[in-house]
Amino acid sequence: MGIVHESVGTSGWKENNDPSQVIITKPTGLAVGELMIAQIGQTQDSGTSILNPDGKFTAPAGWTELEDVSTGVAATSTRMQAFYKVADSSDVAASNFTFSNGMDALVNVDYSMVGYIHRISGGLASGIQSNSGTAAGDLTETFSVSLTPIVKNSMLLHMTMSSGNFASGSVNSVSVATDNPSWTEEIDSFNLFQGSGDGLISAHSAIRPETTATGNSTVNFSAFNERHTAIMICIAPAPSVESTATKSYGVADFNKPTGLEEG
């Protein structure tokens, strides 16, 4: 069947009120053994900097952090983190997942954040790679996030988090420099907030047959030419039952039955 991006769960955007945690709804249809990729983004216009150690989110038990990327200075900044986990029975039974940091709502007065969990079926946890980068200044940005897939038909999951001062914003397109695949938009969400704290978060997935290095990614934004972060994740497909059987029971394993006489 291959690797498939099945669904997403989200926390929805939060502004100022209790920035110390984000509660993400479980993706619909989650099953034991599937991969969960958490994507958490933060923007800020003033207050205690999210670039400080207290701005770093920690995940519930069992999750592994892949990337933590940020850009900006002092109180005008953008930050995004990614985590993964293989779902077990307790995850399937849960309603949501809580990620926490050390920020204080009373100090951090102009702050917004949002979280998503991507549900991936047919993926191999031991075959996950990731890279991250930042950019600022243009509507079309290049991010140094090149990855080299281990096997063919791996999934690329490209995520961005941006902040600026605009009335609206979206991601128009995503591409990689080499053997660019066909991308599917999974997330494209804008939040009009406060000054330079307006936020835009996106995610696009693609199945890439080639195992060549992807090269850097290029993203075209409709607005948001201030602060951008990007994370790209490569997930290898889990071996299929058919391919496993082929490897275990090759032609050489099928011997002539004992006692069978040649005619």
C-alpha positions as CSV (number, residue, x, y, z in Angstrom):
1,M,0.0,0.0,0.0
2,G,2.9,2.4,0.7
3,I,3.2,5.3,3.0
4,V,0.2,7.7,3.3
5,H,-0.5,11.0,5.0
6,E,-3.9,10.1,6.5
7,S,-5.1,13.0,8.7
8,V,-4.2,15.8,11.1
9,G,-5.3,16.9,14.5
10,T,-4.9,20.5,15.7
11,S,-5.0,22.7,18.8
12,G,-6.3,25.7,16.9
13,W,-4.6,29.1,17.3
14,K,-4.0,30.4,20.8
15,E,-3.4,34.0,21.7
16,N,-1.9,35.2,25.0
17,N,-4.1,33.1,27.2
18,D,-1.9,30.4,28.8
19,P,1.0,30.2,26.3
20,S,2.6,27.5,28.5
21,Q,0.8,24.6,26.7
22,V,-0.8,23.6,23.5
23,I,-3.4,20.8,23.5
24,I,-3.6,19.0,20.1
25,T,-6.6,16.8,19.2
26,K,-5.8,13.2,18.3
27,P,-5.9,12.8,14.5
28,T,-9.0,10.9,13.3
29,G,-8.6,7.2,12.6
30,L,-5.3,6.8,14.5
31,A,-4.2,3.1,14.7
32,V,-1.6,1.3,16.7
33,G,1.8,1.3,14.9
34,E,1.2,4.4,12.8
35,L,3.5,7.4,13.0
36,M,2.6,10.7,14.6
37,I,4.5,13.8,13.6
38,A,3.9,16.8,15.8
39,Q,4.4,20.3,14.4
40,I,4.3,23.3,16.9
41,G,4.7,26.9,15.8
42,Q,5.0,30.1,17.8
43,T,5.0,33.8,16.9
44,Q,5.7,36.9,18.9
45,D,5.4,40.7,18.7
46,S,6.4,41.7,22.3
47,G,7.1,40.3,25.7
48,T,9.5,37.6,27.0
49,S,11.3,36.1,24.0
50,I,10.2,32.7,22.7
51,L,13.9,32.3,21.8
52,N,14.7,31.9,25.5
53,P,15.0,28.3,26.9
54,D,11.5,28.8,28.5
55,G,10.1,29.1,25.0
56,K,11.1,25.5,24.1
57,F,8.2,23.0,24.1
58,T,8.6,19.6,25.7
59,A,6.5,16.6,24.5
60,P,4.6,14.0,26.5
61,A,6.5,10.8,27.4
62,G,7.5,8.7,24.5
63,W,7.9,11.4,21.9
64,T,11.2,12.2,20.3
65,E,12.2,15.7,19.1
66,L,13.4,16.0,15.5
67,E,14.0,19.7,15.0
68,D,13.8,23.1,16.9
69,V,14.3,26.1,14.6
70,S,13.8,29.8,15.2
71,T,14.6,33.2,13.7
72,G,14.3,36.8,14.7
73,V,15.6,38.9,17.6
74,A,14.4,39.5,21.1
75,A,10.6,39.9,21.2
76,T,9.9,39.7,17.4
77,S,10.5,36.1,16.5
78,T,9.2,32.8,15.1
79,R,9.9,29.3,16.3
80,M,8.9,25.8,15.2
81,Q,9.5,22.4,16.6
82,A,8.8,18.9,15.3
83,F,8.5,15.6,17.2
84,Y,7.5,12.0,16.4
85,K,6.1,8.9,18.1
86,V,4.8,5.5,17.0
87,A,1.3,5.2,18.2
88,D,0.5,2.6,20.9
89,S,-2.8,1.6,22.4
90,S,-2.8,4.4,25.0
91,D,-2.4,6.9,22.1
92,V,-5.3,5.4,20.2
93,A,-7.4,5.6,23.4
94,A,-6.5,9.3,24.1
95,S,-8.5,12.3,23.1
96,N,-5.6,14.8,22.8
97,F,-1.9,15.4,23.5
98,T,-0.5,18.2,25.6
99,F,2.9,19.9,24.8
100,S,4.2,22.3,27.4
101,N,6.8,25.1,27.7
102,G,7.9,27.5,30.5
103,M,6.3,30.7,29.2
104,D,4.2,33.0,31.5
105,A,1.0,34.5,30.1
106,L,1.4,37.5,32.4
107,V,4.8,38.4,30.9
108,N,4.4,37.3,27.3
109,V,1.7,39.8,26.3
110,D,1.7,39.5,22.5
111,Y,2.1,35.9,21.6
112,S,0.4,33.2,19.5
113,M,0.9,29.5,18.9
114,V,-0.6,26.5,17.2
115,G,0.0,22.8,17.1
116,Y,-0.7,20.0,14.7
117,I,-0.2,16.2,14.7
118,H,0.2,14.5,11.3
119,R,-1.0,10.8,11.1
120,I,1.2,8.8,8.8
121,S,0.5,5.1,7.9
122,G,2.9,2.8,6.3
123,G,6.0,4.7,7.6
124,L,9.1,3.3,9.2
125,A,10.2,5.1,12.5
126,S,13.8,4.0,12.1
127,G,13.8,5.5,8.6
128,I,13.1,9.1,9.6
129,Q,15.5,12.0,8.6
130,S,15.0,15.7,9.2
131,N,16.6,19.1,8.5
132,S,15.6,22.7,9.2
133,G,16.4,26.2,8.0
134,T,15.4,29.9,8.2
135,A,14.9,32.8,5.8
136,A,13.7,36.4,5.8
137,G,13.1,39.2,3.4
138,D,11.2,37.9,0.3
139,L,7.9,36.3,-0.8
140,T,9.9,33.5,-2.5
141,E,12.3,31.9,0.0
142,T,14.9,29.2,-0.3
143,F,15.6,27.0,2.8
144,S,18.7,24.8,3.4
145,V,16.8,21.6,4.2
146,S,18.3,19.1,1.7
147,L,17.8,15.4,2.6
148,T,18.8,12.2,0.8
149,P,16.1,9.5,1.1
150,I,17.4,6.0,2.1
151,V,14.9,4.2,-0.2
152,K,12.7,5.0,-3.1
153,N,9.1,6.2,-2.6
154,S,9.8,7.8,0.7
155,M,7.5,10.6,2.0
156,L,8.7,14.2,2.2
157,L,6.8,16.3,4.7
158,H,7.7,20.0,4.3
159,M,6.6,22.4,7.1
160,T,6.8,26.2,7.5
161,M,6.1,28.6,10.3
162,S,6.1,32.4,9.5
163,S,5.4,35.6,11.3
164,G,5.0,39.2,10.1
165,N,2.6,42.1,9.9
166,F,0.0,41.4,7.2
167,A,-3.8,41.2,6.9
168,S,-3.7,37.7,5.3
169,G,-1.2,35.1,4.1
170,S,-0.9,31.7,2.6
171,V,1.7,29.4,0.9
172,N,1.3,29.2,-2.9
173,S,3.8,26.5,-3.7
174,V,6.6,24.3,-2.4
175,S,9.3,22.6,-4.4
176,V,12.7,21.0,-4.0
177,A,15.7,21.6,-6.3
178,T,16.2,18.1,-7.6
179,D,13.5,15.6,-8.8
180,N,10.7,17.7,-7.5
181,P,7.6,15.6,-6.7
182,S,3.9,16.5,-6.8
183,W,3.0,18.1,-3.4
184,T,-0.3,17.9,-1.5
185,E,-1.3,20.7,0.9
186,E,-2.0,19.3,4.4
187,I,-2.1,22.6,6.3
188,D,-2.3,26.3,5.3
189,S,-3.5,28.4,8.2
190,F,-3.2,32.1,8.9
191,N,-3.9,33.9,12.2
192,L,-4.3,37.7,12.3
193,F,-3.0,38.7,15.7
194,Q,-0.9,41.6,16.8
195,G,1.6,43.7,14.9
196,S,4.5,41.5,13.8
197,G,3.0,38.5,15.6
198,D,0.6,37.5,12.8
199,G,1.2,33.9,12.1
200,L,1.1,31.5,9.1
201,I,1.7,27.7,9.4
202,S,1.8,25.2,6.5
203,A,2.6,21.6,5.7
204,H,2.8,19.8,2.4
205,S,3.5,16.1,1.7
206,A,4.8,14.2,-1.3
207,I,5.9,10.8,-2.3
208,R,9.3,10.9,-4.1
209,P,10.4,7.9,-6.1
210,E,14.1,9.1,-6.4
211,T,16.8,8.5,-3.8
212,T,18.9,11.5,-5.0
213,A,19.5,14.4,-2.6
214,T,16.5,16.7,-2.7
215,G,18.6,19.9,-2.7
216,N,17.1,23.0,-0.9
217,S,13.4,23.8,-0.9
218,T,11.8,26.9,-2.3
219,V,8.5,28.2,-1.0
220,N,6.4,30.9,-2.5
221,F,4.3,33.0,0.0
222,S,1.4,35.2,-0.9
223,A,2.6,37.6,1.9
224,F,4.8,37.3,5.0
225,N,8.2,38.5,3.9
226,E,9.5,39.0,7.4
227,R,10.5,35.8,9.4
228,H,10.2,32.2,8.1
229,T,11.3,28.8,9.5
230,A,11.1,25.5,7.7
231,I,11.5,21.9,8.6
232,M,11.6,19.0,6.1
233,I,11.2,15.4,7.2
234,C,11.8,12.3,5.1
235,I,10.1,9.1,6.1
236,A,11.0,5.7,4.6
237,P,8.1,3.4,3.8
238,A,7.8,0.2,5.9
239,P,8.7,-3.0,4.1
240,S,5.5,-4.6,2.7
241,V,4.5,-8.2,3.4
242,E,5.1,-9.0,-0.2
243,S,8.6,-7.7,-0.3
244,T,9.5,-9.4,3.0
245,A,8.2,-12.7,1.7
246,T,10.2,-12.3,-1.5
247,K,13.3,-11.8,0.4
248,S,12.7,-14.7,2.8
249,Y,11.5,-17.3,0.3
250,G,13.5,-16.9,-2.9
251,V,13.6,-19.4,-5.7
252,A,16.5,-21.2,-4.2
253,D,14.5,-22.1,-1.1
254,F,11.9,-24.1,-3.1
255,N,13.7,-27.5,-3.5
256,K,12.4,-30.6,-5.2
257,P,10.3,-32.7,-2.8
258,T,12.1,-35.7,-1.4
259,G,11.3,-39.0,-3.0
260,L,10.2,-37.5,-6.3
261,E,11.8,-39.4,-9.1
262,E,12.7,-37.9,-12.4
263,G,10.8,-39.2,-15.4
